[in-house]
């Protein structure tokens, strides 16, 4: 997914860009409304994070011109204008409205939430497999070899997420975003707890598939 960050304050632009790239997004930037339009025409982003107060014309005008040009990327407004009427005006034409100062983690979670809402449905792979671990979504059954593995709903969701990202390292923050979603209000170590639950069930009688990558996160991989 490609995201266009339109922000005239270099510190904020760099912070948001770094955070999004760390989460695996491709990021392009612009520092003014005119630059935003030029970059959007060239790059065709999947989503735009758009400052309302820009040096040439405001973000609402940028969003209007994007629409006129047929660039239908969803827009998250990012602004210091937090009056109710400003929020209503932004939400009337955009997909979300985040006020400064803001939490980078929450902004990234809102990006994912907006992308989930606007993305067209994709035909899901109904049978996932890593080595001899198989998840069948039609029968809602998980097996390893000939052994059936009973999972709670949260364990199922976590294992599904790890299996669709098989081979890749996924961070705790991303797991929280995708499995518990951004409104989760508990402790971050819930990820460690549920990974431990899964490991006991999945890796109890075979070569380990669920790996901890120190300082990075977790990965589900076939044994070497």
LINPE-V211583 format. One record per pair of residues at least 4 apart in sequence whose ideal C-beta (glycine too) atoms are under 8 Angstrom apart, sorted by sequence separation. I is the first residue (numbers start at 1). J is the second residue. D is the distance in whole Angstrom. If there is no record, write none. Layout:
i:I j:J d:D
i:I j:J d:D
This chain:
i:9 j:13 d:6
i:10 j:14 d:6
i:11 j:15 d:6
i:12 j:16 d:6
i:13 j:17 d:6
i:14 j:18 d:6
i:15 j:19 d:6
i:16 j:20 d:6
i:17 j:21 d:6
i:18 j:22 d:6
i:19 j:23 d:7
i:21 j:25 d:6
i:31 j:35 d:6
i:32 j:36 d:7
i:33 j:37 d:7
i:34 j:38 d:6
i:35 j:39 d:6
i:36 j:40 d:6
i:37 j:41 d:6
i:38 j:42 d:7
i:39 j:43 d:6
i:40 j:44 d:7
i:54 j:58 d:6
i:57 j:61 d:4
i:58 j:62 d:7
i:59 j:63 d:6
i:60 j:64 d:6
i:61 j:65 d:6
i:62 j:66 d:6
i:63 j:67 d:7
i:64 j:68 d:7
i:65 j:69 d:6
i:67 j:71 d:7
i:82 j:86 d:7
i:83 j:87 d:7
i:84 j:88 d:6
i:85 j:89 d:6
i:86 j:90 d:6
i:87 j:91 d:6
i:88 j:92 d:6
i:89 j:93 d:7
i:90 j:94 d:5
i:98 j:102 d:5
i:102 j:106 d:7
i:103 j:107 d:7
i:104 j:108 d:6
i:105 j:109 d:6
i:106 j:110 d:6
i:107 j:111 d:7
i:108 j:112 d:7
i:109 j:113 d:6
i:110 j:114 d:6
i:111 j:115 d:6
i:112 j:116 d:6
i:113 j:117 d:7
i:114 j:118 d:6
i:115 j:119 d:6
i:129 j:133 d:7
i:136 j:140 d:7
i:143 j:147 d:6
i:151 j:155 d:4
i:152 j:156 d:7
i:153 j:157 d:6
i:154 j:158 d:6
i:155 j:159 d:6
i:156 j:160 d:6
i:157 j:161 d:6
i:158 j:162 d:6
i:159 j:163 d:6
i:160 j:164 d:6
i:161 j:165 d:6
i:162 j:166 d:7
i:170 j:174 d:5
i:171 j:175 d:7
i:172 j:176 d:6
i:173 j:177 d:6
i:174 j:178 d:6
i:175 j:179 d:5
i:176 j:180 d:5
i:177 j:181 d:7
i:180 j:184 d:4
i:186 j:190 d:5
i:189 j:193 d:6
i:190 j:194 d:6
i:191 j:195 d:6
i:192 j:196 d:6
i:193 j:197 d:7
i:194 j:198 d:6
i:195 j:199 d:6
i:196 j:200 d:7
i:197 j:201 d:7
i:198 j:202 d:5
i:199 j:203 d:5
i:200 j:204 d:6
i:203 j:207 d:8
i:213 j:217 d:6
i:7 j:12 d:5
i:8 j:13 d:8
i:20 j:25 d:4
i:21 j:26 d:8
i:30 j:35 d:4
i:40 j:45 d:6
i:53 j:58 d:6
i:54 j:59 d:6
i:57 j:62 d:7
i:66 j:71 d:4
i:67 j:72 d:7
i:81 j:86 d:4
i:82 j:87 d:7
i:91 j:96 d:8
i:102 j:107 d:6
i:129 j:134 d:5
i:136 j:141 d:5
i:143 j:148 d:5
i:144 j:149 d:6
i:151 j:156 d:4
i:165 j:170 d:5
i:170 j:175 d:6
i:175 j:180 d:8
i:176 j:181 d:8
i:177 j:182 d:6
i:203 j:208 d:5
i:213 j:218 d:7
i:7 j:13 d:4
i:21 j:27 d:5
i:30 j:36 d:4
i:39 j:45 d:8
i:52 j:58 d:6
i:53 j:59 d:7
i:66 j:72 d:8
i:91 j:97 d:5
i:128 j:134 d:7
i:129 j:135 d:8
i:135 j:141 d:8
i:136 j:142 d:8
i:142 j:148 d:7
i:143 j:149 d:6
i:176 j:182 d:8
i:180 j:186 d:8
i:184 j:190 d:8
i:203 j:209 d:6
i:212 j:218 d:6
i:213 j:219 d:6
i:20 j:27 d:5
i:52 j:59 d:4
i:66 j:73 d:7
i:79 j:86 d:7
i:90 j:97 d:4
i:127 j:134 d:7
i:128 j:135 d:4
i:135 j:142 d:5
i:136 j:143 d:8
i:141 j:148 d:6
i:142 j:149 d:4
i:202 j:209 d:6
i:203 j:210 d:6
i:211 j:218 d:7
i:5 j:13 d:6
i:30 j:38 d:8
i:40 j:48 d:7
i:51 j:59 d:6
i:52 j:60 d:7
i:54 j:62 d:7
i:98 j:106 d:7
i:127 j:135 d:7
i:134 j:142 d:7
i:151 j:159 d:6
i:162 j:170 d:7
i:176 j:184 d:6
i:202 j:210 d:6
i:210 j:218 d:7
i:211 j:219 d:5
i:7 j:16 d:7
i:30 j:39 d:5
i:50 j:59 d:4
i:66 j:75 d:8
i:98 j:107 d:6
i:127 j:136 d:5
i:128 j:137 d:8
i:133 j:142 d:7
i:134 j:143 d:5
i:142 j:151 d:6
i:161 j:170 d:7
i:199 j:208 d:8
i:210 j:219 d:8
i:211 j:220 d:8
i:17 j:27 d:5
i:29 j:39 d:8
i:87 j:97 d:5
i:126 j:136 d:7
i:127 j:137 d:7
i:133 j:143 d:8
i:134 j:144 d:8
i:180 j:190 d:7
i:210 j:220 d:6
i:211 j:221 d:6
i:5 j:16 d:5
i:28 j:39 d:6
i:79 j:90 d:7
i:126 j:137 d:5
i:127 j:138 d:8
i:133 j:144 d:5
i:199 j:210 d:5
i:209 j:220 d:6
i:5 j:17 d:6
i:17 j:29 d:6
i:36 j:48 d:7
i:50 j:62 d:6
i:63 j:75 d:5
i:87 j:99 d:8
i:98 j:110 d:6
i:125 j:137 d:8
i:126 j:138 d:5
i:132 j:144 d:6
i:176 j:188 d:7
i:179 j:191 d:8
i:198 j:210 d:6
i:209 j:221 d:6
i:50 j:63 d:6
i:77 j:90 d:4
i:124 j:137 d:7
i:132 j:145 d:5
i:209 j:222 d:7
i:36 j:50 d:7
i:63 j:77 d:8
i:96 j:110 d:5
i:142 j:156 d:7
i:161 j:175 d:7
i:176 j:190 d:8
i:209 j:223 d:7
i:5 j:20 d:7
i:28 j:43 d:5
i:48 j:63 d:8
i:176 j:191 d:6
i:195 j:210 d:7
i:208 j:223 d:7
i:13 j:29 d:6
i:59 j:75 d:8
i:140 j:156 d:8
i:172 j:188 d:6
i:175 j:191 d:5
i:207 j:223 d:4
i:3 j:20 d:6
i:28 j:45 d:7
i:77 j:94 d:5
i:82 j:99 d:4
i:96 j:113 d:8
i:142 j:159 d:7
i:158 j:175 d:7
i:161 j:178 d:5
i:195 j:212 d:8
i:13 j:31 d:7
i:36 j:54 d:8
i:48 j:66 d:7
i:59 j:77 d:6
i:75 j:93 d:8
i:76 j:94 d:7
i:79 j:97 d:8
i:81 j:99 d:7
i:96 j:114 d:6
i:161 j:179 d:6
i:75 j:94 d:4
i:76 j:95 d:6
i:77 j:96 d:7
i:79 j:98 d:8
i:80 j:99 d:7
i:95 j:114 d:5
i:172 j:191 d:5
i:59 j:79 d:7
i:74 j:94 d:8
i:75 j:95 d:6
i:76 j:96 d:4
i:77 j:97 d:5
i:78 j:98 d:5
i:79 j:99 d:6
i:80 j:100 d:4
i:172 j:192 d:8
i:10 j:31 d:8
i:33 j:54 d:5
i:74 j:95 d:4
i:76 j:97 d:7
i:77 j:98 d:7
i:79 j:100 d:7
i:158 j:179 d:5
i:3 j:25 d:5
i:5 j:27 d:6
i:7 j:29 d:7
i:32 j:54 d:6
i:33 j:55 d:8
i:34 j:56 d:6
i:76 j:98 d:6
i:78 j:100 d:7
i:95 j:117 d:7
i:157 j:179 d:5
i:2 j:25 d:7
i:3 j:26 d:7
i:4 j:27 d:8
i:5 j:28 d:7
i:6 j:29 d:7
i:8 j:31 d:5
i:31 j:54 d:8
i:32 j:55 d:5
i:33 j:56 d:5
i:95 j:118 d:7
i:137 j:160 d:8
i:195 j:218 d:6
i:1 j:25 d:5
i:2 j:26 d:4
i:3 j:27 d:5
i:4 j:28 d:5
i:5 j:29 d:5
i:6 j:30 d:5
i:7 j:31 d:7
i:8 j:32 d:6
i:31 j:55 d:8
i:32 j:56 d:5
i:33 j:57 d:4
i:78 j:102 d:7
i:135 j:159 d:7
i:1 j:26 d:7
i:2 j:27 d:8
i:3 j:28 d:8
i:4 j:29 d:7
i:5 j:30 d:7
i:6 j:31 d:8
i:33 j:58 d:7
i:37 j:62 d:7
i:48 j:73 d:5
i:50 j:75 d:5
i:52 j:77 d:6
i:135 j:160 d:6
i:154 j:179 d:7
i:2 j:28 d:7
i:4 j:30 d:7
i:6 j:32 d:8
i:33 j:59 d:7
i:36 j:62 d:5
i:40 j:66 d:6
i:47 j:73 d:6
i:48 j:74 d:7
i:49 j:75 d:8
i:50 j:76 d:7
i:51 j:77 d:8
i:52 j:78 d:8
i:53 j:79 d:6
i:6 j:33 d:8
i:44 j:71 d:7
i:46 j:73 d:6
i:47 j:74 d:5
i:48 j:75 d:5
i:49 j:76 d:5
i:50 j:77 d:6
i:51 j:78 d:5
i:52 j:79 d:4
i:53 j:80 d:7
i:191 j:218 d:8
i:33 j:61 d:7
i:37 j:65 d:6
i:41 j:69 d:7
i:45 j:73 d:5
i:47 j:75 d:8
i:48 j:76 d:7
i:50 j:78 d:7
i:51 j:79 d:6
i:53 j:81 d:7
i:135 j:163 d:6
i:6 j:35 d:8
i:33 j:62 d:5
i:37 j:66 d:7
i:40 j:69 d:8
i:44 j:73 d:8
i:47 j:76 d:7
i:49 j:78 d:5
i:52 j:81 d:6
i:60 j:89 d:7
i:64 j:93 d:7
i:78 j:107 d:7
i:6 j:36 d:4
i:41 j:71 d:7
i:60 j:90 d:7
i:63 j:93 d:6
i:133 j:163 d:8
i:40 j:71 d:5
i:63 j:94 d:6
i:76 j:107 d:8
i:4 j:36 d:7
i:33 j:65 d:8
i:37 j:69 d:7
i:128 j:160 d:7
i:16 j:49 d:6
i:40 j:73 d:7
i:60 j:93 d:6
i:130 j:163 d:6
i:52 j:86 d:8
i:76 j:110 d:6
i:129 j:163 d:8
i:4 j:39 d:6
i:76 j:111 d:7
i:128 j:163 d:4
i:4 j:40 d:6
i:128 j:164 d:7
i:130 j:166 d:5
i:158 j:194 d:5
i:162 j:198 d:8
i:158 j:195 d:7
i:52 j:90 d:7
i:76 j:114 d:6
i:128 j:166 d:8
i:4 j:43 d:6
i:12 j:51 d:8
i:125 j:164 d:7
i:155 j:194 d:6
i:159 j:198 d:6
i:74 j:114 d:5
i:154 j:194 d:6
i:158 j:198 d:6
i:2 j:43 d:6
i:4 j:45 d:4
i:74 j:115 d:7
i:2 j:44 d:7
i:3 j:45 d:6
i:6 j:48 d:6
i:7 j:49 d:7
i:9 j:51 d:8
i:155 j:197 d:6
i:175 j:217 d:7
i:2 j:45 d:5
i:3 j:46 d:7
i:4 j:47 d:7
i:6 j:49 d:7
i:8 j:51 d:6
i:74 j:117 d:8
i:155 j:198 d:6
i:159 j:202 d:7
i:174 j:217 d:7
i:175 j:218 d:7
i:2 j:46 d:5
i:3 j:47 d:5
i:4 j:48 d:5
i:5 j:49 d:5
i:6 j:50 d:5
i:7 j:51 d:5
i:50 j:94 d:7
i:74 j:118 d:5
i:169 j:213 d:5
i:1 j:46 d:5
i:3 j:48 d:7
i:4 j:49 d:7
i:6 j:51 d:6
i:8 j:53 d:8
i:152 j:197 d:8
i:171 j:216 d:7
i:172 j:217 d:6
i:1 j:47 d:7
i:3 j:49 d:6
i:8 j:54 d:6
i:155 j:201 d:7
i:171 j:217 d:4
i:172 j:218 d:8
i:8 j:55 d:5
i:151 j:198 d:8
i:169 j:216 d:5
i:170 j:217 d:5
i:6 j:54 d:7
i:162 j:210 d:7
i:169 j:217 d:5
i:170 j:218 d:6
i:169 j:218 d:7
i:170 j:219 d:7
i:151 j:201 d:7
i:169 j:219 d:5
i:150 j:201 d:8
i:168 j:219 d:6
i:149 j:201 d:5
i:167 j:219 d:7
i:6 j:59 d:7
i:149 j:202 d:6
i:167 j:220 d:8
i:166 j:220 d:5
i:167 j:221 d:6
i:165 j:220 d:7
i:166 j:221 d:7
i:6 j:62 d:7
i:162 j:218 d:7
i:162 j:219 d:8
i:163 j:220 d:6
i:49 j:107 d:8
i:144 j:202 d:6
i:147 j:205 d:7
i:162 j:220 d:4
i:144 j:205 d:8
i:145 j:206 d:7
i:159 j:220 d:8
i:16 j:78 d:8
i:49 j:111 d:7
i:144 j:206 d:6
i:47 j:111 d:6
i:112 j:177 d:6
i:12 j:78 d:8
i:112 j:178 d:7
i:47 j:114 d:6
i:47 j:115 d:6
i:105 j:173 d:7
i:109 j:177 d:5
i:113 j:181 d:7
i:4 j:73 d:7
i:46 j:115 d:7
i:108 j:177 d:7
i:113 j:182 d:6
i:133 j:202 d:6
i:112 j:182 d:7
i:7 j:78 d:7
i:109 j:181 d:7
i:110 j:182 d:7
i:109 j:182 d:3
i:132 j:206 d:7
i:106 j:182 d:6
i:131 j:207 d:8
i:133 j:209 d:6
i:105 j:182 d:8
i:131 j:209 d:6
i:130 j:209 d:6
i:19 j:104 d:5
i:23 j:108 d:6
i:25 j:111 d:8
i:133 j:220 d:8
i:12 j:100 d:8
i:16 j:104 d:7
i:19 j:107 d:7
i:20 j:108 d:7
i:15 j:104 d:6
i:19 j:108 d:6
i:130 j:220 d:6
i:16 j:107 d:7
i:20 j:111 d:7
i:130 j:221 d:7
i:131 j:222 d:4
i:130 j:222 d:6
i:131 j:223 d:7
i:3 j:111 d:7
i:1 j:115 d:6
i:23 j:171 d:8
i:23 j:173 d:8
i:23 j:174 d:6
